[in-house]
Amino acid sequence: MFDGILGYIFGGLVIGLLARMVKPGADAMGWIMTILLGILGAFAGGWAAGNFGLGRAMTWVVAIGAAILLLFLFEAARKKKA
């Protein structure tokens, strides 16, 4: 169980960092938000892979894409708040 949690945290960090590198513009968020964003993207990628029969490489692509979408949504919600 502990390996699975650490795997999601590390994978979330990698996916979150890749999403932040791909998305244009500055994102004012810390490491914890980046990891959470990546974990949510990983869950979305895993869900899509399971439901649509995608391979392992496409799971990563979908996860990064979902994290980028979440970045845009986070940014939009943050701007509305301010």
C-alpha positions in Angstrom: 0.0 0.0 0.0 2.8 2.4 0.9 4.5 1.8 -2.4 1.3 2.7 -4.3 0.9 6.0 -2.4 4.5 7.0 -3.0 4.1 6.0 -6.6 1.1 8.3 -7.0 3.0 11.2 -5.2 6.1 10.8 -7.4 4.1 10.3 -10.6 1.9 13.3 -9.6 5.0 15.4 -9.2 6.4 14.3 -12.6 3.0 14.8 -14.4 2.4 18.2 -12.6 5.9 19.5 -13.5 5.5 18.4 -17.1 2.1 20.0 -17.3 3.5 23.3 -15.9 6.4 23.2 -18.4 4.0 22.6 -21.4 1.4 25.2 -20.4 2.4 28.8 -21.3 2.5 31.5 -18.7 3.5 31.6 -15.1 1.7 29.5 -12.6 1.9 30.8 -9.0 1.5 27.5 -7.1 3.7 25.6 -4.8 5.0 22.0 -4.8 2.0 20.6 -3.0 -0.5 22.0 -5.5 1.7 20.8 -8.4 1.7 17.3 -6.9 -2.1 17.4 -6.3 -2.6 18.6 -9.8 -0.5 15.8 -11.2 -2.2 13.2 -9.1 -5.6 14.3 -10.4 -4.2 14.2 -13.9 -2.9 10.6 -13.2 -6.3 9.5 -12.0 -7.9 11.0 -15.1 -5.3 9.3 -17.3 -5.8 5.9 -15.6 -9.5 6.2 -15.9 -9.3 7.0 -19.6 -6.8 4.2 -20.2 -9.1 1.7 -18.5 -12.3 2.8 -20.2 -10.9 3.5 -23.7 -8.3 0.7 -23.9 -5.3 3.0 -24.2 -1.8 1.8 -23.8 0.6 2.7 -21.1 2.3 5.5 -23.1 -1.1 7.1 -23.9 -2.0 6.9 -20.3 0.9 9.3 -19.5 -0.1 11.6 -22.5 -3.7 11.7 -21.3 -2.6 12.3 -17.7 -0.4 15.3 -18.7 -3.2 16.6 -20.9 -5.7 16.4 -18.0 -3.2 18.1 -15.7 -2.8 20.9 -18.3 -6.6 21.3 -18.4 -6.7 21.4 -14.6 -4.0 24.1 -14.7 -6.2 26.3 -16.9 -9.2 25.7 -14.7 -7.2 26.5 -11.6 -6.0 29.7 -13.2 -9.5 30.7 -14.2 -10.9 30.0 -10.8 -8.1 31.9 -9.2 -8.7 35.0 -11.4 -12.4 35.0 -10.6 -11.6 35.0 -6.9 -9.2 37.9 -7.1 
